[in-house]
Amino acid sequence: MNDPKKYRFETRQIHAGLDPKPENGSRGVGIFPTAAYRFRSCDHAAKLFELSEAGNIYTRLQNPTTSAYEERIAALYGAAGALALSSGMSAILVAVTSLARAGDNIVASPYLYGGTYNLFRLSLRNLGIECRIAPDERPESFAALIDGRTRALYAESMGNPTCAVPDLEGIAAVARRCDVPFVVDNTFGAAGYLCNPFDWGADIVVDSATKWINGHGTAMGGVIVDGGRYDWGNGKFPQIDGPSEGYHGLNLREAFGAAAFIAKCRVDGLRDFGCCPSPFDSYLMMIGLETLSLRVRQEVETARRLAEYCRSHPRVARVSYVGFEDHPSHLRAAKYYRFGASAVFTIELQGTLGSTVRFVEALRLAAHMTMIGDSVTVITHPASTTHKQLSEADLRAAGVTPTLLRISAGLEHADDLIDDFEQAFAAAE
Ligand SMILES: Cc1ncc(COP(=O)(O)O)c(C=O)c1O
């Protein structure tokens, strides 16, 4: 697609990344199941390896199917560049370790996906990168933890599973004042369709493509997206603006300009950690993206119907849905998110752990799994799954009770889902 900025999201999600006039006439992207690429000559190979010429070397670094997918993601976000990886977690790992080195720290929001929390508090700590978790999401709380070795601020555009929406502009202002990049996990923002953090001051976005980007639960994936606006020349990032040890002193900022960060993630991160996607999975992501706006709009609408039904049901003690006015993040979600905000909500049932388990096990349509953004409606019992490792005190702090359930609405007819819930409530009694 030439000049994607001319087109709206719905058009970009189908055309961006495709050659408008392919030699073979193919309507879609080809799958290139190849590990390596033939060099034209030794001189050509040397130029590729010293990064003085762009081109394919080895699928751990680039692949034509994956490049098309990356181009589509960058176009959807209106960004300088994107990098596809094998999972959301690998996207977070590569993004953070491209910014922070041993002895550095990052400051993060307290409302993090459990996997991210473990990565930050345990694995990164073991690599010498300290993660300072702010006591709350107020921008001042982030500011209080920043020092001369802070290399990023980190938040989720909507926390999983609380759906807490942070003050993105306030945190971005702190990041600007302290001259550190602001990284936002935008998994709930659905590739920028519901929320585009670059519009609200983010510098870098990570996104678990396993969720709404893929949309059908058929592959794992993650992306890093570079807004291209952060100035890496402030002396804090010699790995980007300094002689690169891995490339004979090449300065990535000088060589790649606005796309310097995404180049760093690719040429060092993917090269060394090896968490590249398979070409077939990139193809699945491309297909998923073609219908993203339609799926997301429908799922958000179904979530609202189901949440309203649950709110009026006598066996439900509490419904927490960011689309409802009584949710603490309702106003922020209305500002930063479009089209009703979210396909995910939580309910707390009346009764006991036993009756909650009976309800979950009686459901016939909603799938009992740990997943969001699938075309199948998903029900998750955090206390026995995602939050199983937490202590009693941590469970209380996270608001996870024995009868709490997370629901991610899929694409089934809302009336069928309501009927399914109704028979499961009856069976649980
Ligand atoms: C907000 C968020 N970020 C990151 C991840 C990790 O992504 P993945 O499972 O693709 O590794 C998840 C997974 O659920 C998530 O919900």
The ligand as an SDF file (V2000), in Angstrom:
LIG
                    3D

 16 16  0  0  0  0  0  0  0  0999 V2000
   -1.7820   -7.2560   28.7830 C   0  0  0  0  0  0  0  0  0  0  0  0
   -0.9570   -8.4340   28.3560 C   0  0  0  0  0  0  0  0  0  0  0  0
    0.3310   -8.2370   28.0020 N   0  0  0  0  0  0  0  0  0  0  0  0
    1.1130   -9.2630   27.6160 C   0  0  0  0  0  0  0  0  0  0  0  0
    0.6510  -10.5540   27.5910 C   0  0  0  0  0  0  0  0  0  0  0  0
    1.5660  -11.6730   27.1770 C   0  0  0  0  0  0  0  0  0  0  0  0
    1.3020  -12.0390   25.8590 O   0  0  0  0  0  0  0  0  0  0  0  0
    1.5650  -13.5330   25.2970 P   0  0  0  0  0  0  0  0  0  0  0  0
    0.6380  -14.4390   26.0270 O   0  0  0  0  0  0  0  0  0  0  0  0
    1.2690  -13.3870   23.8380 O   0  0  0  0  0  0  0  0  0  0  0  0
    2.9960  -13.8480   25.5540 O   0  0  0  0  0  0  0  0  0  0  0  0
   -0.6780  -10.8090   27.9550 C   0  0  0  0  0  0  0  0  0  0  0  0
   -1.2160  -12.1830   27.9490 C   0  0  0  0  0  0  0  0  0  0  0  0
   -2.3290  -12.4360   28.3420 O   0  0  0  0  0  0  0  0  0  0  0  0
   -1.5020   -9.7230   28.3350 C   0  0  0  0  0  0  0  0  0  0  0  0
   -2.7900   -9.8970   28.6980 O   0  0  0  0  0  0  0  0  0  0  0  0
  1  2  1  0
  2  3  1  0
  2 15  2  0
  3  4  2  0
  4  5  1  0
  5  6  1  0
  5 12  2  0
  6  7  1  0
  7  8  1  0
  8  9  2  0
  8 10  1  0
  8 11  1  0
 12 13  1  0
 12 15  1  0
 13 14  2  0
 15 16  1  0
M  END
$$$$
